[in-house]
Amino acid sequence: MSSKANKRGARVKRKRQEVRAATAAIRRPLKEKGPSGIVKRAMKAWKDAQFDKSIELFERARKIHPNRVEILLDLGRAYGMRYRYEEAEACFSQALKPCPNNAKNLRVLGENYRTLARFPRASECLTRALTCQPRDVEALISLAEVSERLHRLDDAAEAIDRVLALDPGHTTALFLQAKLARRAGDSERAENLLRDQLSRPTKLLEPRWRGWYELASVLDKQKRYEEAFQALEKAKRVLQKAGKQVRGGADLVEQNNREMLEHLTEEHLERWREDQDTLGAPEQLALLCGHPRSGTTLIEQVLDSHPGLVSADETTIMSDDVYIALGDLLPEAVNPADRLDVASVEMLSGVRSNYLRYSEAFLGQAMNGRMLLDKNPELTMILPVINRVFPEMKILFALRDPRDVCLSCFMQPLPMNSVSVNYLSIESTFKKYATTMQTWLTLRPILSCDWMETRYEDNVANLEAETRKILGFLGLEWDETVLNYHQRASQKHVRSPTYEAVTKPVYSTAVQRWRNYEEWLGPHLELLDPFVRAFGYS
């Protein structure tokens, strides 16, 4: 091999490692605990998205320290984040066995369950911790947040009152109290509580940025749009420093996407279609994607109410166990499209099998002939990989007025990662939208899988008519239960940041919302003009 080719291969390998690390950064990292060097190596492997290696190292640490509670709790959490829930439960049970009423261990276990989106179990553990140590402020705060996510608002209020009785100036408790007031419809009280919270000095950044976002939401509902926008800008300023730390990861993901689109051809996709028969019987699979804040959560909750379909809401299985895992198996090549082209049947079958197995583990049930719907807007950026591995997967693509999408992304209170860093300014928000939707416009004429676009505005205007079209595309019969989706959503955990909104019937107040902020969006609207025209918005 020539020196030039060697350099090219090294560059590709280095970029792969960087993109893997950037993708893994979206996950909440494990906290580093324990004196063992093996534990530190396990933590590093996790941060580098080497999840199975991390678990192997944790297991080695457990052999050395078989009864070390911290190692058992971290190992259980790692298993849980890999959807190996039985092994996670075994670790958690072993950790608590010597001292089942240790308040600190129960609190940490509750927080682990919270990270794993096992909110009812988190609530149980935190309640037990508080029975043992009623004045544990950290446990009370965690219980309040878990209860709010489960829509148990009275329980959340009780936990907050207990915190404030112990610490009247606790900024997170004041924030949560204001959030509950806003959810109860008392915007005046919510505003007063938030202004009190934000006036108090604190070294913690999270209550500050969350407080400014919440205040913006309260002011928006009062139609005080200028003040709301000012509050949003203050939230962004608090997050600026954290944004600098993840900006590089966002740039790398975008660069990898750009290189894929530059080299992907219709001939690639035709060859992949021909490979479909070699991958075994087609599965009943659908992907719901688009741009974040395009109404995907509403559509997902409606479809999840259908007895012939089960939805997986914003898991990392496709990105971790298909995109990253396949990238690790593929040989080096000059460009991403050619790398996918040489994927063997064995490689493709392996990641397909893992995806289905992990999805069923995450859902806690077998598909049994039902369709699996994977809802995750960010998967738009890896559609070529998905098309290669799952050529039978139906793509349901959500559209919404680009200006409403971008405003909603800008207003959404998200922790900082390689996705949300794009929403720190109006201009960068618009650019992120342009990148994502240009990806779709480039791919949709050449995709070898079936796809359908659905508009948020059509779903809001006539949910039944649009849902009938979607179900027809998916090959599912009409079922009246889908129209009562909000009742079901109020009884389940919704992973999306819009978990609160989907417990309500369809409402139209978010349509054309961007006009309330046209004064501040105006200087950048030309960035969206091509997409406004392409998707038929006036």
C-alpha positions as CSV (number, residue, x, y, z in Angstrom):
1,M,0.0,0.0,0.0
2,S,1.3,3.5,-0.9
3,S,2.3,6.1,1.7
4,K,-0.6,8.2,0.5
5,A,-3.1,5.4,1.1
6,N,-1.6,4.7,4.5
7,K,-2.1,8.3,5.5
8,R,-5.6,8.3,4.2
9,G,-6.4,5.1,6.1
10,A,-5.0,6.6,9.3
11,R,-7.1,9.7,8.8
12,V,-10.2,7.7,8.4
13,K,-9.5,5.6,11.5
14,R,-8.8,8.7,13.6
15,K,-12.0,10.3,12.4
16,R,-14.0,7.1,13.2
17,Q,-12.6,7.2,16.8
18,E,-13.5,10.9,17.1
19,V,-17.0,10.4,15.8
20,R,-17.6,7.5,18.1
21,A,-16.5,9.5,21.1
22,A,-18.7,12.4,20.0
23,T,-21.7,10.2,19.5
24,A,-21.1,8.6,22.9
25,A,-21.0,12.0,24.5
26,I,-24.8,12.3,24.1
27,R,-25.0,9.6,26.8
28,R,-24.9,10.7,30.4
29,P,-21.4,9.6,31.6
30,L,-20.9,7.3,34.6
31,K,-19.4,8.9,37.6
32,E,-15.9,7.9,38.4
33,K,-15.7,6.1,41.8
34,G,-13.5,3.7,43.7
35,P,-9.7,3.5,44.0
36,S,-9.2,0.6,41.5
37,G,-7.3,1.4,38.4
38,I,-9.6,-1.1,36.6
39,V,-12.6,0.9,37.5
40,K,-11.0,4.0,36.1
41,R,-10.2,2.1,32.9
42,A,-13.8,0.9,32.8
43,M,-15.0,4.6,33.1
44,K,-12.7,5.6,30.2
45,A,-13.9,2.8,28.0
46,W,-17.5,3.9,28.7
47,K,-16.7,7.5,27.7
48,D,-15.1,6.2,24.5
49,A,-18.3,4.3,23.6
50,Q,-16.6,0.9,24.2
51,F,-19.5,-0.2,26.3
52,D,-18.9,-4.0,26.2
53,K,-15.2,-3.5,27.1
54,S,-16.3,-1.2,30.0
55,I,-18.6,-4.0,31.4
56,E,-15.8,-6.5,31.0
57,L,-13.5,-4.2,33.1
58,F,-16.2,-3.7,35.7
59,E,-16.6,-7.4,36.0
60,R,-12.9,-7.8,36.6
61,A,-13.1,-5.1,39.3
62,R,-16.0,-7.0,40.9
63,K,-13.8,-10.2,41.1
64,I,-11.2,-8.2,42.9
65,H,-13.7,-6.4,45.2
66,P,-16.7,-8.8,45.2
67,N,-18.7,-6.9,47.8
68,R,-17.8,-3.3,46.9
69,V,-21.1,-1.6,46.7
70,E,-20.0,1.3,44.5
71,I,-18.6,-1.2,41.9
72,L,-21.8,-3.3,42.0
73,L,-24.0,-0.2,41.5
74,D,-21.9,1.1,38.6
75,L,-21.8,-2.3,37.0
76,G,-25.5,-2.7,37.3
77,R,-26.1,0.7,35.8
78,A,-23.7,-0.1,32.9
79,Y,-25.6,-3.4,32.3
80,G,-28.9,-1.5,32.4
81,M,-27.7,1.1,29.8
82,R,-26.9,-1.9,27.6
83,Y,-30.5,-3.2,28.1
84,R,-29.3,-6.2,30.0
85,Y,-31.8,-5.7,32.8
86,E,-31.6,-9.1,34.5
87,E,-27.9,-8.7,35.0
88,A,-28.4,-5.1,36.2
89,E,-31.0,-6.3,38.7
90,A,-28.7,-9.0,40.0
91,C,-25.9,-6.4,40.6
92,F,-28.3,-4.1,42.4
93,S,-29.7,-6.9,44.5
94,Q,-26.2,-7.9,45.5
95,A,-25.2,-4.4,46.3
96,L,-28.1,-3.9,48.8
97,K,-28.0,-7.4,50.3
98,P,-25.5,-6.7,53.2
99,C,-27.4,-3.6,54.3
100,P,-30.8,-3.3,52.6
101,N,-31.8,-0.2,54.5
102,N,-28.7,1.9,53.8
103,A,-30.1,5.3,52.8
104,K,-27.2,6.4,50.7
105,N,-27.1,3.2,48.7
106,L,-30.9,3.3,48.2
107,R,-30.6,6.9,46.9
108,V,-27.8,6.0,44.5
109,L,-29.8,3.0,43.3
110,G,-32.9,5.3,42.8
111,E,-30.8,7.7,40.7
112,N,-29.5,4.8,38.7
113,Y,-33.0,3.7,37.9
114,R,-33.8,7.3,37.0
115,T,-30.9,7.3,34.5
116,L,-32.2,4.0,33.0
117,A,-35.7,5.6,32.6
118,R,-37.1,3.1,35.1
119,F,-39.0,5.8,36.9
120,P,-41.5,3.8,39.0
121,R,-38.5,1.7,40.3
122,A,-36.6,5.0,41.0
123,S,-39.5,6.3,43.0
124,E,-39.7,3.1,45.1
125,C,-36.0,3.2,45.9
126,L,-36.0,6.9,46.7
127,T,-39.0,6.5,48.9
128,R,-37.3,3.7,50.8
129,A,-34.2,5.9,51.2
130,L,-36.3,8.7,52.7
131,T,-37.9,6.2,55.1
132,C,-34.4,5.5,56.4
133,Q,-33.2,9.1,56.2
134,P,-36.1,11.5,56.0
135,R,-33.9,14.6,55.9
136,D,-31.9,13.6,52.8
137,V,-32.3,16.6,50.6
138,E,-30.7,15.0,47.6
139,A,-33.1,12.1,47.7
140,L,-36.1,14.5,48.2
141,I,-35.1,16.5,45.1
142,S,-34.6,13.3,43.0
143,L,-38.0,12.0,44.2
144,A,-39.7,15.4,43.3
145,E,-38.2,15.3,39.8
146,V,-39.1,11.6,39.3
147,S,-42.7,12.3,40.5
148,E,-43.1,15.2,38.2
149,R,-42.0,13.1,35.2
150,L,-44.6,10.5,36.2
151,H,-47.2,13.2,36.5
152,R,-47.6,12.6,40.2
153,L,-47.7,16.3,40.9
154,D,-49.0,16.0,44.5
155,D,-46.2,13.7,45.5
156,A,-43.7,16.1,43.8
157,A,-45.1,19.1,45.7
158,E,-44.9,17.2,49.0
159,A,-41.2,16.4,48.4
160,I,-40.4,20.0,47.5
161,D,-42.1,21.3,50.6
162,R,-40.0,19.0,52.7
163,V,-36.8,20.3,51.0
164,L,-37.8,23.9,51.6
165,A,-38.6,23.2,55.2
166,L,-35.0,22.1,55.6
167,D,-33.4,24.6,53.3
168,P,-35.7,27.6,52.4
169,G,-33.4,28.9,49.7
170,H,-32.7,25.6,47.8
171,T,-32.6,26.8,44.2
172,T,-33.5,23.5,42.6
173,A,-36.5,23.1,44.9
174,L,-37.7,26.7,44.1
175,F,-37.3,25.9,40.4
176,L,-39.4,22.7,40.7
177,Q,-42.0,24.6,42.8
178,A,-42.3,27.1,40.0
179,K,-42.6,24.4,37.4
180,L,-45.5,22.8,39.3
181,A,-47.2,26.2,39.6
182,R,-46.9,26.7,35.9
183,R,-48.3,23.2,35.2
184,A,-51.2,24.0,37.5
185,G,-52.0,27.1,35.5
186,D,-50.8,29.6,38.1
187,S,-48.5,31.6,35.9
188,E,-48.3,34.6,38.3
189,R,-47.0,32.5,41.1
190,A,-44.7,30.6,38.8
191,E,-43.1,33.8,37.6
192,N,-42.7,35.1,41.2
193,L,-41.0,31.9,42.3
194,L,-38.7,31.9,39.3
195,R,-37.6,35.5,39.8
196,D,-36.9,34.7,43.4
197,Q,-35.0,31.6,42.5
198,L,-32.9,33.4,39.8
199,S,-32.1,36.3,42.1
200,R,-30.4,33.9,44.6
201,P,-26.6,33.3,44.3
202,T,-25.6,29.8,43.4
203,K,-22.6,28.0,42.0
204,L,-24.8,25.4,40.4
205,L,-25.4,26.1,36.7
206,E,-28.4,23.7,36.1
207,P,-30.9,25.5,38.2
208,R,-30.0,28.8,36.5
209,W,-30.3,27.7,32.9
210,R,-33.4,25.7,33.7
211,G,-34.9,28.6,35.6
212,W,-34.4,31.0,32.7
213,Y,-35.9,28.5,30.2
214,E,-38.9,28.0,32.6
215,L,-39.4,31.7,33.0
216,A,-39.3,32.1,29.2
217,S,-42.1,29.5,28.9
218,V,-44.2,31.3,31.5
219,L,-43.7,34.7,29.8
220,D,-44.5,33.1,26.4
221,K,-47.9,31.9,27.6
222,Q,-48.6,35.4,28.9
223,K,-47.7,36.7,25.4
224,R,-44.8,38.8,26.8
225,Y,-42.7,37.7,23.9
226,E,-39.8,40.2,24.2
227,E,-39.3,39.4,27.8
228,A,-39.5,35.7,27.0
229,F,-36.8,36.0,24.3
230,Q,-34.6,37.9,26.7
231,A,-35.0,35.1,29.2
232,L,-34.0,32.6,26.6
233,E,-30.9,34.5,25.7
234,K,-29.9,34.5,29.4
235,A,-30.3,30.7,29.5
236,K,-28.1,30.4,26.5
237,R,-25.4,32.5,28.1
238,V,-25.3,30.2,31.2
239,L,-24.7,27.3,28.8
240,Q,-22.1,28.9,26.6
241,K,-19.1,27.4,28.5
242,A,-20.5,23.9,28.4
243,G,-21.2,24.4,24.8
244,K,-17.6,25.0,23.9
245,Q,-16.6,21.6,25.4
246,V,-18.9,19.7,23.0
247,R,-18.8,21.8,19.9
248,G,-16.0,19.8,18.4
249,G,-18.1,16.6,18.6
250,A,-21.0,18.3,16.8
251,D,-18.7,19.4,14.1
252,L,-17.3,15.9,13.6
253,V,-20.7,14.4,13.3
254,E,-21.6,17.0,10.7
255,Q,-18.4,16.4,8.8
256,N,-19.0,12.6,8.6
257,N,-22.5,13.2,7.4
258,R,-21.2,15.6,4.7
259,E,-18.7,13.1,3.4
260,M,-21.3,10.4,3.3
261,L,-23.6,12.5,1.1
262,E,-20.8,13.6,-1.2
263,H,-20.0,10.0,-2.1
264,L,-23.3,8.1,-1.8
265,T,-24.8,7.3,-5.2
266,E,-28.0,5.7,-6.4
267,E,-25.9,2.7,-7.5
268,H,-24.8,2.1,-3.9
269,L,-28.5,2.0,-2.8
270,E,-29.5,-0.3,-5.7
271,R,-26.7,-2.8,-4.7
272,W,-28.0,-2.7,-1.1
273,R,-31.5,-3.4,-2.3
274,E,-30.2,-6.5,-4.1
275,D,-28.6,-7.7,-0.9
276,Q,-31.9,-7.7,1.0
277,D,-32.8,-11.3,0.3
278,T,-29.4,-12.5,1.8
279,L,-30.3,-10.9,5.2
280,G,-33.2,-13.3,6.0
281,A,-36.9,-12.7,6.3
282,P,-37.8,-9.0,6.4
283,E,-38.8,-7.7,9.8
284,Q,-41.8,-5.5,10.6
285,L,-39.9,-2.3,11.2
286,A,-40.5,1.4,10.8
287,L,-38.4,4.5,11.7
288,L,-40.0,7.8,12.7
289,C,-37.5,10.6,12.1
290,G,-37.2,14.2,10.8
291,H,-35.8,17.2,12.6
292,P,-36.3,17.5,16.4
293,R,-39.5,19.4,17.3
294,S,-41.3,18.4,14.1
295,G,-44.1,16.6,15.9
296,T,-42.5,13.2,16.2
297,T,-43.5,12.7,19.8
298,L,-47.2,13.3,19.0
299,I,-47.1,10.9,16.1
300,E,-45.2,8.3,18.1
301,Q,-47.7,8.4,21.0
302,V,-50.6,8.1,18.6
303,L,-49.1,5.1,16.8
304,D,-48.0,3.5,20.1
305,S,-51.7,3.2,21.1
306,H,-52.3,0.8,18.1
307,P,-52.4,-2.8,19.2
308,G,-50.4,-3.9,16.2
309,L,-47.4,-1.7,16.9
310,V,-44.9,-1.1,19.7
311,S,-42.7,2.0,19.8
312,A,-39.2,2.5,21.2
313,D,-38.9,6.2,22.1
314,E,-35.5,7.8,21.5
315,T,-33.2,5.0,22.5
316,T,-29.6,4.9,21.5
317,I,-29.8,1.3,20.2
318,M,-29.7,2.3,16.5
319,S,-26.7,4.7,17.0
320,D,-24.7,2.5,19.4
321,D,-25.5,-1.0,18.2
322,V,-25.9,-0.4,14.5
323,Y,-24.1,2.8,13.5
324,I,-21.1,2.6,15.9
325,A,-20.9,-1.2,16.1
326,L,-21.0,-1.7,12.3
327,G,-18.3,1.0,11.9
328,D,-16.0,-0.9,14.2
329,L,-16.4,-4.1,12.0
330,L,-16.0,-2.5,8.6
331,P,-12.5,-2.3,6.9
332,E,-11.0,1.0,6.2
333,A,-12.0,2.8,3.0
334,V,-11.6,6.2,1.5
335,N,-15.2,7.3,2.1
336,P,-18.1,6.2,4.3
337,A,-20.3,5.1,1.4
338,D,-17.7,2.7,0.1
339,R,-17.1,1.3,3.6
340,L,-20.8,0.4,3.8
341,D,-20.7,-1.1,0.3
342,V,-18.3,-3.9,1.4
343,A,-20.2,-4.9,4.6
344,S,-20.6,-8.6,4.6
345,V,-23.8,-10.5,5.2
346,E,-22.3,-11.8,8.5
347,M,-21.7,-8.2,9.7
348,L,-25.1,-7.0,8.7
349,S,-26.9,-10.0,10.2
350,G,-25.0,-9.5,13.4
351,V,-26.0,-5.9,14.0
352,R,-29.6,-6.6,12.8
353,S,-29.9,-9.4,15.4
354,N,-28.4,-7.2,18.2
355,Y,-30.7,-4.3,17.3
356,L,-33.8,-6.5,17.6
357,R,-32.6,-8.2,20.7
358,Y,-31.8,-5.0,22.5
359,S,-35.0,-3.3,21.4
360,E,-37.1,-6.1,22.9
361,A,-35.0,-6.0,26.1
362,F,-35.5,-2.3,26.3
363,L,-39.3,-2.6,25.8
364,G,-39.5,-5.6,28.1
365,Q,-41.6,-7.6,25.6
366,A,-41.3,-9.6,22.4
367,M,-42.7,-8.2,19.2
368,N,-44.8,-11.3,18.5
369,G,-45.7,-10.2,15.0
370,R,-46.3,-6.6,15.8
371,M,-44.4,-3.7,14.1
372,L,-41.5,-2.1,15.9
373,L,-41.5,1.7,15.5
374,D,-38.1,3.3,16.3
375,K,-38.8,7.0,17.0
376,N,-35.7,9.3,17.1
377,P,-35.4,12.5,15.0
378,E,-31.6,12.5,15.2
379,L,-31.4,9.3,13.2
380,T,-32.0,11.3,10.1
381,M,-28.3,11.9,10.0
382,I,-27.5,8.2,9.7
383,L,-30.2,7.1,7.3
384,P,-27.7,5.6,4.7
385,V,-26.5,3.2,7.4
386,I,-30.0,2.3,8.4
387,N,-31.0,1.7,4.8
388,R,-27.9,-0.6,4.4
389,V,-28.7,-2.7,7.5
390,F,-32.5,-2.6,7.3
391,P,-33.5,-2.2,3.6
392,E,-37.1,-3.3,4.6
393,M,-37.5,-0.6,7.2
394,K,-40.3,1.9,6.4
395,I,-39.3,5.6,6.9
396,L,-41.9,7.9,8.3
397,F,-40.6,11.4,8.0
398,A,-42.1,14.2,10.1
399,L,-42.4,17.7,8.5
400,R,-43.4,21.0,10.2
401,D,-43.0,24.6,9.2
402,P,-39.2,25.2,9.4
403,R,-39.7,28.4,11.3
404,D,-41.8,26.8,14.0
405,V,-39.3,23.9,14.2
406,C,-36.3,26.2,14.8
407,L,-38.1,28.4,17.3
408,S,-39.2,25.3,19.2
409,C,-35.6,23.9,19.3
410,F,-34.3,27.3,20.4
411,M,-36.9,27.4,23.3
412,Q,-36.5,23.8,24.4
413,P,-34.7,23.3,27.8
414,L,-32.1,20.7,26.9
415,P,-28.9,19.7,28.7
416,M,-25.7,20.4,26.8
417,N,-24.6,17.7,24.3
418,S,-23.4,17.5,20.7
419,V,-27.0,18.0,19.5
420,S,-28.3,20.8,21.7
421,V,-25.1,22.8,21.3
422,N,-26.5,23.8,17.9
423,Y,-29.4,25.6,19.6
424,L,-27.3,28.2,21.5
425,S,-28.1,30.9,19.0
426,I,-30.8,31.5,16.4
427,E,-28.3,31.4,13.6
428,S,-26.7,28.1,14.6
429,T,-30.2,26.6,15.2
430,F,-31.2,27.5,11.6
431,K,-27.9,26.1,10.3
432,K,-28.5,22.8,12.1
433,Y,-32.0,22.6,10.6
434,A,-30.6,23.3,7.1
435,T,-28.0,20.5,7.5
436,T,-30.5,17.9,8.7
437,M,-33.2,18.7,6.1
438,Q,-30.7,19.0,3.2
439,T,-29.7,15.5,4.2
440,W,-33.3,14.4,3.7
441,L,-33.8,16.3,0.4
442,T,-30.6,14.6,-0.9
443,L,-31.5,11.1,0.2
444,R,-35.3,10.9,-0.4
445,P,-35.0,10.5,-4.3
446,I,-32.5,7.6,-4.0
447,L,-33.5,5.7,-0.9
448,S,-34.3,2.1,-1.7
449,C,-36.7,1.7,1.3
450,D,-40.3,2.9,1.4
451,W,-40.9,6.3,2.9
452,M,-43.7,8.7,3.6
453,E,-43.8,12.3,4.8
454,T,-46.4,13.5,7.3
455,R,-47.0,17.1,8.3
456,Y,-47.5,18.2,11.9
457,E,-50.0,20.8,10.7
458,D,-52.1,18.0,9.1
459,N,-52.0,15.9,12.2
460,V,-53.2,18.9,14.3
461,A,-55.9,19.8,11.8
462,N,-57.4,16.3,11.4
463,L,-55.6,13.7,13.5
464,E,-57.9,10.8,12.4
465,A,-57.5,11.5,8.6
466,E,-53.7,11.8,8.8
467,T,-53.3,8.8,11.1
468,R,-55.4,6.6,8.7
469,K,-52.9,7.6,6.0
470,I,-49.9,6.7,8.2
471,L,-51.4,3.4,9.3
472,G,-52.1,2.5,5.7
473,F,-48.5,3.2,4.8
474,L,-47.3,1.0,7.6
475,G,-49.7,-1.8,6.6
476,L,-51.8,-1.6,9.7
477,E,-55.6,-1.6,10.0
478,W,-57.5,1.4,11.5
479,D,-58.1,1.2,15.3
480,E,-60.1,3.8,17.2
481,T,-57.8,3.5,20.3
482,V,-55.2,5.7,18.6
483,L,-57.4,8.8,19.1
484,N,-57.2,8.4,22.9
485,Y,-53.4,8.4,22.9
486,H,-53.1,11.2,25.5
487,Q,-54.9,9.1,28.1
488,R,-52.3,6.3,27.6
489,A,-49.4,8.8,27.5
490,S,-50.4,10.1,31.0
491,Q,-49.9,6.6,32.4
492,K,-46.5,5.8,30.8
493,H,-43.0,7.3,30.8
494,V,-42.3,9.3,27.7
495,R,-38.5,9.8,27.2
496,S,-38.9,12.9,25.0
497,P,-38.4,16.3,26.5
498,T,-42.0,17.0,25.5
499,Y,-43.4,14.3,27.9
500,E,-45.7,16.9,29.4
501,A,-47.4,18.1,26.2
502,V,-48.4,14.7,24.9
503,T,-50.6,14.0,27.9
504,K,-53.0,16.6,26.5
505,P,-55.4,16.3,23.5
506,V,-54.2,17.7,20.2
507,Y,-53.9,21.5,20.3
508,S,-53.2,24.0,17.5
509,T,-51.5,26.9,19.4
510,A,-48.0,25.8,18.3
511,V,-48.9,26.3,14.6
512,Q,-47.4,29.6,13.2
513,R,-46.0,30.3,16.6
514,W,-42.9,31.7,15.0
515,R,-44.7,34.9,14.1
516,N,-44.7,35.9,17.7
517,Y,-40.9,36.1,17.5
518,E,-40.5,37.3,13.9
519,E,-38.7,40.4,15.1
520,W,-35.8,38.3,16.4
521,L,-35.9,35.5,13.9
522,G,-36.1,37.9,10.9
523,P,-32.4,38.6,10.2
524,H,-31.8,34.8,9.7
525,L,-35.0,33.7,8.0
526,E,-33.4,33.6,4.6
527,L,-31.4,30.5,5.7
528,L,-34.7,28.7,5.9
529,D,-36.3,30.0,2.6
530,P,-35.1,27.0,0.5
531,F,-36.8,24.6,2.9
532,V,-40.0,26.7,3.3
533,R,-40.4,26.4,-0.4
534,A,-39.2,22.7,-0.7
535,F,-41.8,21.5,1.8
536,G,-44.6,23.7,0.6
537,Y,-44.9,26.3,3.4
538,S,-45.8,29.9,2.5
